[in-house]
Amino acid sequence: MASPILVPLADGQVSSQTPVYLPFMAPRLQGDLFPDGKLELSLWGAGKLANLFFTGWSGPFTYAPNRLLVPGGGLFVAQSAPVLFLQGAKLRSLVASRRCAWWGALSERTPIERQKDRRIARTGWGVAIAEARPDGILVSVGATLDEANEGLKLGKEMIISEANAYVRKCDAMQDAPPLLRTMVSQGLHAALSSIRKDQHGAFAGLAAGQGYSAPARTYYRDGYWTQQALLHREPGAVRAQIELLARGVQPNGEAPSGVILTGPGQAEEWERARQSHPRIKIEHLRPGDWWSDHFDSPLFFVLTIGDYIRVTGDTSPLVDHWGKIVAIFNRYRQFDKYGNGLPVKPRHDRDWADNVYRYGYVAYDLGLWIGALDVLAQYGGIANREIATEATALAAKARASLDGVLLQSSGAYADYGIKGEFVEDHLTLDSLTLLRFKAVSPERARHVLEQVQKSLESRNNREQPYGDWGVMCAFPRFKRPKDTREKSAFAYRYHNGSDWPYLTGLYAEQRLAYGLDDAEYPLLRWWQTCLENGWMGPVEYFSPPWGRGSPLQGWSSMPAAAALAHREKLQGSPANDSSTCWRK
């Protein structure tokens, strides 16, 4: 095996001898730093603004969240304003973007304005400024020239100070070995950097990831898994997220995949595309919807409220949105075609497996449903005791019916289908929602986890040809080609067997929660693969034949959330001294 491109360091940073692509994301500013000295600049709610080209750096290169150190310089990203400093760099050029995103209309190239040492790139949706200084380049962006100019007032010393403070904030497991410490630091970075702001400083959603920002939007499912690392650290952000998600819940309990959060310039361009693009206008039915009517989204809305109450004790979101919660409850009761307490999903591709036409009883969705029922049963009495009682009875019925519709002879649960028609009986990581929300007995849960270890951990699966590389989200591949489309039509790609760190984090969490050893493999193998390949930061998904998905993905913080939640077990506490994670 070749040496890894990136090496985890004992101080929580990551080092390389050659530069690698670095995504970065702050409350407003985000972008991409490429090894050839190109910096792509974007703004939350606006889109891509400019490309900046520079020279002046040499290795070695030391990476941390939103920071890169090189001898005599580096990249430092501020938190309080959309501004960064390229220390030790020399400005070559600044080029304004002609599109805010791939779906935007192509605009005329705007000439770069020059004001002494400043270069200003103006677009119809935002502004970027680069100011050449003797010791580097100060770079600021904004929805307006005023916002960009205000960012420049922060100054390089404060930018560097804020960048260093953010690195320390992410470094939440300083006593851990390098591989675990860096995974937690980068994972927490993915979650914290998902907290976005608008130009007035107000909360503007949890971003799914650095590549999911045009149009600016926040997702029900991505936000739910991302918030697991935020509930104890940034509960205010979770509370504000609930308010944004509530916008998308319709009177009948339906909800889209995500809620659009565009700024003024991007909003106009997106609405034009939404009404005219042949595919976009089919999927995005309402102006505020990102991909209308997703089967799992309403359930995540309820689960998000439940998690927030559990951690904070604040029941106001449940009271404020009780009407929407009841609409969701009634909506899924209508999907209970056979009266067994289990909703039957129509055949479409609208839940997290959005390249798969799952239908019937879907293990993943049933786990969410039972979890949502438990939220109503536990907290619903605050608003309506009758509905809470109904939810309690329905949850019991659903649990009693589950094995009869999805349990296989292996002792694990099928992915989806209806017995007597068709059942996709391969093993999936997303079926572990059944474990997370206590839909099955502890004995059954431990047996399922044993099956996952044997079949989905690549190190134990000799039927897949790529050796030891991570945890597959599904195996074997989908039986019916007609049930998959696009990326998921290929074995080991996307929903058809890639490693999704958010799901491996869910798997690691459940091993730890049920007192099983060997959680370090799902916690760390994905991160080891990232380092081996030079992928700086948590990626969306990956597999050996297909490469990686989007960078700096918020829900890929789940392994970090699991490690932090079960820290004592990983350290080898008396309750569980079998973990080798701390000794690696």
PyMOL commands that set and color helices and strands:
alter all, ss='L'
color gray80, all
select helices_A, chain A and resi 145-152+155-170+178-192+220-227+235-246+264-276+280-283+297-312+316-320+322-334+363-382+385-406+430-436+442-455+458-460+481-483+486-489+494-496+501-513+520-533+554-565+567-570+581-583
alter helices_A, ss='H'
color red, helices_A
select strands_A, chain A and resi 7-8+14-16+22-25+29-33+38-43+47-55+61-64+67-70+73-77+83-87+90-96+113-115+118-122+127-133+136-142+195-197+203-206+217-219+258-260+289-290+345-348+358-362+416-418+422-424+427-428+474-475+542-543+547-548
alter strands_A, ss='S'
color yellow, strands_A
deselect
rebuild
show_as cartoon
